[in-house]
Every structure is written in C-alpha cells, then in structure tokens.
C-alpha cells in the first residue's frame, strides 16, 4: 500500500536545510520562493529531462525545509538502497498497477494531516509528447492545491512558483501551467514537453 511509505520523508531540520543551501551555493545555484503555508498539496516537479533533476530537487526541497514524498518504481527500493530511498521520502509503487495509484494517492491525502506529494508529470527524463495527468486528478480528487516547482538550469535557480486549485477545466489549467514553465530551461531542454497533454 502506498500509505506505508508515508512515515518517512526527507528531513526538514535546520541543519539539513543549511547543508543544502551551502551545497547549492557552492555549485552556483540559488533558491527562489518559499513553500506555501499549506499542510497538503501536490508539488509539480518540472522540467524532468536529466538524472540530475532528482538530487537537485531534493537539495532545493531540503533548503526550503519541505518534507516531501515522491513516487518511484519499486525496483529503485531494492537492497542496499531501500532505507536511503525511504528516508528521502520515496514511496515504492508497482507501475503495473498504475491505474490504482491515483486512487491510493487520494486516499493518502485523506488520511494524512500533512502531505506534500512531489510528482514529475513527464513521468520520465526521456522525451515525451504528453504529460501524464495523474498529478491533476490526484489534486482534484483530494481537493488539495497544485504548487508549481521548477529547476531552471539556464539561471541556475530552483524553487517554488504559484499555487492554485484545479478548476476542473484541465485544458484551461494546463495553459496556465504552460505559461509558467515557458521561460524555465531544463538541463536537456529539447526534451521538455511543457504541459502538453492529450485531451
């Protein structure tokens, strides 16, 4: 069950936040924005075009003192990496049961007092034509907002953007999301589909 992984989560203490900020500053990056004062939301992580996105996103989240959880394929949680992945907020999921992940995620939001669920809508670092819409359906089903996070490799900046509740008009909401990411540059930007979805 997805809920079993939710007791873990990337540490949000001041020391870890300081370490993350020092690391980012050392490599020439800076953090923008602050986490919203909301206990539960879906955090969109984009663009996702490189293996570097994962550690950089974790560093930015730690710098912002966000206790995030993220979904990862079950094979990532095999020995000897399982403990570390869980500590970093990972939740193992079976991709063969992908149709049930949205429902399980909604249930997790309903059961938890606090939950920040990080989702990369592209679903992979490879070039895709369309975003997966699970993040939107989870937010809508759980009645929680969507927060747009970003990693901009051109400006060497990572952080938090706007917060909004899905209106139910996915096509219109995706235009809003697309406009936000229009000036965000991924590490391999030619692979970024920028909120293109199939209706």
Buried (B, 14 or more C-beta within 10 A) or exposed (E): EBEEBBEBBBBBEEEBBEBBBEBBEEEEBBBBBEBBEEEBBBBBBBBBBBEBBBEBBBBBBBBBBBBBBBBBEEEEBEEEEEEEBBEBBBBBBEEEEEEEBBEBBBBBBEEBEEBBBBBBBBBEBEEBEBBBBBBBBBBBBBEBBBBBBBBBBEEEBBBBBEBBEBEEEBEEBBEBBBEBBEEBBBBBBEBBBBBEBEE
